[in-house]
Amino acid sequence: MSVDPRARLGELRAEALERLAGLRASKTDLVDAARDSNVDDEHDPEGATIAFERAQVDALAADVAKRFAEIDAAEGRLAAGTYGICAVGGEPIDEARLEARPTATTCLAHAAARPV
């Protein structure tokens, strides 16, 4: 494998941590803005409510948590010696797929066969 999977997974973890820090800052900003405002956000004709914006940030944070779980699982497969092996058919996952998607659990053929 031309790219060290441990290094690539470490990069993904660092990116996810950075993203999570940004989301936490955004949520803090939203909470602070709501505290200092006397706006009735449920009836604000100017656009999205503060609650809606907070829900969006929460959803993005949940996506980051899912990303951490994928990275943890990939690191577990590395430790177990099963990284790069398709979980469905047991065949090797193409190196290009692993470079593009280091947390992949299936080969391209099996990934394409799964319903979306």
C-alpha positions in Angstrom: 0.0 0.0 0.0 1.6 3.3 -1.1 -0.1 5.3 1.7 0.4 4.1 5.3 -3.1 3.4 6.5 -2.3 4.3 10.1 -1.0 7.7 9.0 -4.0 8.3 6.8 -6.4 7.3 9.6 -4.5 9.6 11.9 -5.0 12.5 9.4 -8.7 11.7 9.2 -9.0 11.7 13.0 -7.2 15.1 13.2 -9.6 16.5 10.5 -12.6 15.2 12.5 -11.3 16.7 15.7 -10.8 20.1 14.0 -14.3 19.9 12.5 -15.8 19.0 15.9 -14.0 21.9 17.5 -15.5 24.3 14.9 -18.9 22.9 15.4 -18.6 23.3 19.2 -17.6 26.9 18.7 -20.5 27.5 16.4 -23.0 26.0 18.9 -21.5 28.1 21.6 -21.9 31.2 19.4 -25.5 30.3 18.8 -26.3 29.8 22.5 -24.5 33.1 23.4 -26.4 35.0 20.7 -29.7 33.6 21.9 -28.9 34.5 25.5 -28.1 38.1 24.5 -31.1 38.5 22.3 -34.7 39.2 23.1 -35.9 37.7 19.8 -38.8 35.3 19.5 -37.0 32.9 17.3 -40.0 30.7 16.7 -41.8 33.5 15.0 -38.9 35.3 13.4 -39.9 36.3 9.8 -36.3 36.9 8.9 -35.4 33.2 8.4 -34.3 30.1 10.2 -34.8 29.9 13.9 -32.0 29.6 16.4 -33.4 26.2 17.3 -33.2 25.1 13.7 -29.6 26.3 13.5 -28.7 24.5 16.7 -30.3 21.3 15.3 -28.2 21.6 12.2 -25.0 21.9 14.2 -26.1 18.9 16.3 -26.7 16.9 13.1 -23.2 17.8 11.8 -21.7 16.8 15.2 -23.5 13.5 14.9 -21.9 13.0 11.5 -18.5 13.7 13.1 -19.2 11.1 15.8 -20.0 8.6 13.1 -16.7 9.4 11.4 -14.8 8.8 14.7 -16.6 5.4 15.0 -15.5 4.5 11.4 -11.9 5.5 12.1 -11.9 3.5 15.4 -13.3 0.4 13.6 -10.7 0.8 10.8 -7.9 1.0 13.4 -9.3 -2.1 15.1 -9.2 -3.9 11.7 -5.6 -2.8 11.3 -4.7 -4.2 14.8 -6.6 -7.5 14.0 -4.9 -7.9 10.6 -8.2 -7.7 8.7 -7.8 -4.1 7.3 -8.2 -4.1 3.6 -10.3 -7.3 3.5 -13.9 -7.1 2.3 -16.3 -7.8 5.1 -18.7 -9.4 2.7 -16.7 -11.6 0.4 -13.3 -11.8 2.1 -11.4 -10.6 -0.9 -8.8 -7.8 -0.8 -10.2 -4.3 -1.1 -8.4 -2.4 -4.0 -5.6 -0.1 -2.8 -7.1 2.8 -4.7 -10.4 2.4 -2.8 -8.6 2.3 0.5 -6.6 5.4 -0.5 -9.8 7.2 -1.4 -11.8 5.8 1.5 -9.5 4.5 4.3 -12.4 3.4 6.4 -14.0 1.2 3.7 -15.2 -2.2 4.9 -16.2 -3.7 1.5 -14.7 -4.0 -1.9 -16.1 -1.8 -4.7 -18.2 -4.7 -6.1 -19.9 -5.3 -2.8 -20.3 -1.6 -2.0 -22.0 -1.1 -5.3 -24.4 -4.0 -4.6 -25.6 -2.6 -1.3 -28.8 -0.6 -1.4 -28.4 3.1 -0.6 
